[in-house]
Amino acid sequence: MSEKWAVRKRPARLERRIEFTDYEETREFLDRAADLAERQGYYPDMSFGRTHVSISLLPKEEGAEVDDELMRYAELMDALLPADHQDN
């Protein structure tokens, strides 16, 4: 999992903001993220603008803590990024 993910306590979650160079890159990432969500059966909270995406990954069960499963999903999200954006 990228060090760009922040662990938050209340409520427990992982957060990350990713900057893109243009809307096309943003849209391509969102499409890949939607495919991942369908495959994994987990739908993160996401908001976006023309050149950024903000992601919050919350545990599936309310009140649960950030666990290995959630961190693994963050790694899968990181893998969706082009190589030149891995550290954004």
Secondary structure by P-SEA (a helix, b strand, c coil): ccccbbbbccccbbbbbbbcccaaaaaaaaaaaaaaaaaacccccccccccbbbbbbbcccccccccaaaaaaaaaaaaacccccccc
